[in-house]
Amino acid sequence: MGRITGKKPEEINELNINDELRKEFPKLTEFLDTMRKQSFVIDVTIPYRIHVQYAASVLSGHANPDIE
């Protein structure tokens, strides 16, 4: 969603129930909610905080694959 809306990595938050993006992209957010409930997705999901930290490291020119 951050790429669609043009947000910077440090501006990305977990999509919450009252998020404005739900009104703008209802089908996409419904799909995301459905997928997040699947056990195979839950098993491999990486917290957004980790994605944001890694994206920020890539954008800074110093990609750090060891961010945990």
N, C-alpha and C positions, 0 to 999 in steps of 0.2 A: 504494500500500500504506500510505503514511503517513496518508492520510485515513481509510482503513478502520480502522486501529489507533489513531487519535487522536494520533499523534506530532506534536510541534512541528517546524517546518521545520529547526531546527538539530539535531534528533535523527535525521534521515533519513540513512541510509547506503545505499550500493550493496548490492543483494541478493546475498549470497554463497552458496556451495554448501552451507554448513552452517547457514544462517540458520533460526531457529525458525519463521519465517513459512512456510517450505516445508512444515512438518508441519501447520500450521494451515490453509493455503490451497494444497493440492497442485495442484489443477487450474489455479488462477490463475497460480501460479508456473511451471508447465509451459508454459502459454500464453505468458507473458512471455518465457521462455527461447526458445521457438520463434520468436516475433516478432522478438526481438533478433538472430536469425541471418539474417533476411531482408535482402537488399541494399538494398531501398527504405527500410527502417527504419534501417539503419546510416547511410545517406546523410543522414538528417534528425535523427538523435538528438543531443540536447543533453545534455552531462554533468550528472549529478545535482547537482553542486556549484553549477552555474549556476541550476538550478531552485530550489534551497534559498535561495540568495542573493536571488533575485527574490521568492520567497514571503515571506521575512523582511522585505524592503523594503515589500511590500504590507501585511503585518500591522502594520508600524510606522507606517503611514499616509503613507508617502512612497514610492510605487511608482516604481521606477527601471527603465525598460525598456532602459536602456543597459548593464546589468550584463553583463559578458563574462567 
